[in-house]
Amino acid sequence: MNHFSIRDIENLCNIRAHTLRIWEQRYGVFIPNRKESMHRVYSNEDLKALLRISFLYHHGYKISKIAALSPDQINELVTSSVPETDNYELFINQLITASLEFDKTSFEQIVRSQLERLGLTRCISDIFYPFLNRIGLLWLTNHVIPAQEHFSSHIIRKKIICATDALSKESVPGAHILVFAPEGEFHEIPLLCANYFWRKSMIRTTYFGVNVKLEAIEFFMAKHACTHLYAHIISLINQPALIAFFQELEAKDPEKQILLSGPGAQFLMPHLKNAVIFQSMQELISFAESNAAGTPAVI
């Protein structure tokens, strides 16, 4: 069984810890157990119940009304709800619940149904990224669930790889992007997503994956022409070795543009001369689409 702090619940349910405390004190909504230190502690069952409460709250139900409902009534109300076309909170919560239980059948069923309904691009932007953000895979937090991260990311990873392999092998002239995560960085889903979007737009990519040594990139650059280097940085934040890594790459070819995303990218920007950050996934997709339309591959 997992045990979660109130900060974990805040991240996973998208409700501020201060709000959770008010609900507890004013409405008696969910009185958690406490450690000897008096810090609140939540179980898997607690989290699943709070996910259902948060879903109703985010869909306009007042907490005073939710507090008057029994657990069965809350569950029935969530089950009977049909999310708006632009709101996928229910599916994100369902994925979190399936991850908590390591329920592969349910997890894959949710993923498969949404892929059929929305397609991979929409699933990534509206469901997978928000879900992975919640469990701490895409953004660095101190409140992660490592086992659930590995379980869920493995399933999503397979879907993205299969979809990428099914794309056309042709590419438009111009951009050639080397996709990698530097040594010490092991989060692959953002790389796979970026690689998929660029390949979908017929941009040529070379995929190196995670934990790539500087020497491997330099060897490739010496023998093959590429226009851009792309990296997603999560774990390695403001580390001198990471700054030196990219400064050396930039020094090798000052004209080559470095594309960055992820929380760690912000710390690199002041130290690089020819780098650009994607602040959102939509910026990355727009970059891919602009190249597909024949626009020069420079942001």
Secondary structure by P-SEA (a helix, b strand, c coil): cccccaaaaaaaacccaaaaaaaaaacccccccccccccccccaaaaaaaaaaaaaaaacccaaaaaaccaaaaaaaaaacccccccaaaaaaaaaaaaaacaaaaaaaaaaaaaacccaaaaaaccaaaaaaaaccccccccccaaaaaaaaaaaaaaaaaaaaaccccccccbbbbbbbcccccccaaaaaaaaaaaaacbbbbbbcccccaaaaaaaaacccccbbbbbbccccccaaaaaaaaaaaaacccbbbbbbcccccccccccccccccccaaaaaaaaaaaaacccccc
